[in-house]
Amino acid sequence: MWIETNPNPTGRKVGDCAVRAVAVALGVDWETAYSMIAINGYAMGDMPSSNSVWGAVLRQNGFYRSSVPDSCPDCYTFADFARDNPHGVFVLGTGAHVATIVDGNLYDAWDSSNEVPQFVWYRKDD
């Protein structure tokens, strides 16, 4: 189920999906997630929106990355993934958008249920 959430302190939707997703996944506020990602970007010499930059923040916090099986590459959606994974914390990426699923619920600023994931970040203990 999609649960509308936007931890951005001004409520804006400004291309900050990675910051919102990291904030939800790590249970921190938007400002903390933004700072973690920005510092990583500076250290890596890359932009905060780069998958490798915000992904490294997740890795540093116990997450692992995996590809989403592509047996149905155009029809397996965020909603399907949420239904199939009722327990745990997952960050799904499409290459252009990122959102977090916690215990089968999709947390995002807009209903991205029909997006098709390419990769997932997860914690092995979840």
HURA-V859166 format. One record per backbone hydrogen bond with DSSP energy under -1.0 kcal/mol. CO is the residue of the C=O (numbers start at 1). NH is the residue of the N-H. If there is no record, write none. Layout:
BEGIN
co=[CO:CO]
nh=[NH:NH]
END
This chain:
BEGIN
co=[1:3:8:16:17:18:19:20:21:22:23:23:29:30:31:32:33:34:35:36:37:38:39:40:41:41:47:50:51:52:53:54:55:56:58:58:59:64:66:72:72:77:78:79:80:88:90:91:92:93:93:97:99:100:101:102:105:106:107:108:110:112:113:115:118:119:120:121:122:123]
nh=[106:108:11:20:21:22:23:24:25:26:27:28:33:34:35:36:37:38:39:40:41:42:43:44:45:46:50:54:55:56:57:58:59:60:61:63:62:122:120:75:76:81:82:83:84:103:101:121:99:118:119:94:92:107:90:105:102:3:100:5:112:115:79:78:68:93:66:91:64:126]
END
